[in-house]
Amino acid sequence: MDKKIERNIIWTLAIILILVGVFGCVTVPTTNLNPKKTTPLDTIIIMKDLGTALGCAFVPNDPACQKEPQTK
């Protein structure tokens, strides 16, 4: 083979190797079609439950903390 052809083949393969290395690391961005938006009502419900849990931790005899028996 001619030395010029060998050099061109080596450079072509080197460029292909570099391009595969660069573009192989790219992640495809995914978009969520239905994102869940947090509403103020969701936050208020969470805060009410959190407040009840903390209140029952410090005052366990409160009537709001008494669990109702489950009937089957």
C-alpha positions in Angstrom: 0.0 0.0 0.0 1.0 3.5 -0.6 2.2 5.5 2.5 -0.2 8.4 1.7 -3.3 6.0 1.7 -2.2 4.4 5.0 -1.9 7.9 6.6 -5.3 8.9 5.3 -6.9 5.7 6.6 -5.2 6.3 10.1 -6.4 9.9 10.2 -9.9 8.9 9.2 -10.1 6.2 11.8 -8.7 8.6 14.5 -11.3 11.2 13.6 -14.1 8.6 13.7 -12.8 7.4 17.1 -12.8 10.9 18.5 -16.3 11.7 17.2 -17.7 8.4 18.6 -16.1 9.3 22.0 -17.5 12.8 22.0 -21.0 12.0 20.8 -21.3 8.8 22.8 -21.4 10.6 26.1 -24.3 12.9 25.2 -27.6 12.1 27.0 -30.9 12.7 25.3 -33.0 15.1 27.3 -36.4 13.7 28.2 -39.4 15.9 28.9 -42.1 14.9 31.2 -45.4 15.5 29.4 -47.5 15.7 32.5 -45.4 17.3 35.3 -47.1 17.4 38.7 -47.4 20.9 39.9 -47.4 21.5 43.6 -50.4 23.6 44.6 -50.8 25.6 47.8 -53.5 23.2 48.9 -51.0 20.2 48.8 -48.6 22.2 51.0 -51.4 23.1 53.5 -52.5 19.5 53.8 -48.9 18.4 54.4 -48.4 21.1 57.0 -51.6 20.1 58.8 -50.5 16.5 59.1 -47.0 17.5 60.2 -48.5 19.8 62.8 -50.8 17.1 64.1 -47.9 14.6 64.3 -45.7 17.1 66.2 -48.6 18.0 68.5 -49.3 14.4 69.3 -45.6 13.8 70.1 -45.7 16.4 72.8 -49.3 16.0 74.0 -50.3 12.4 73.5 -53.5 12.6 75.6 -55.1 15.1 73.3 -58.4 13.9 71.9 -57.2 14.6 68.3 -54.4 12.1 68.9 -56.6 9.2 69.9 -57.1 6.7 67.1 -60.5 5.4 66.5 -60.8 1.6 66.6 -61.3 0.0 63.2 -64.4 -2.1 62.9 -64.4 -5.0 60.5 
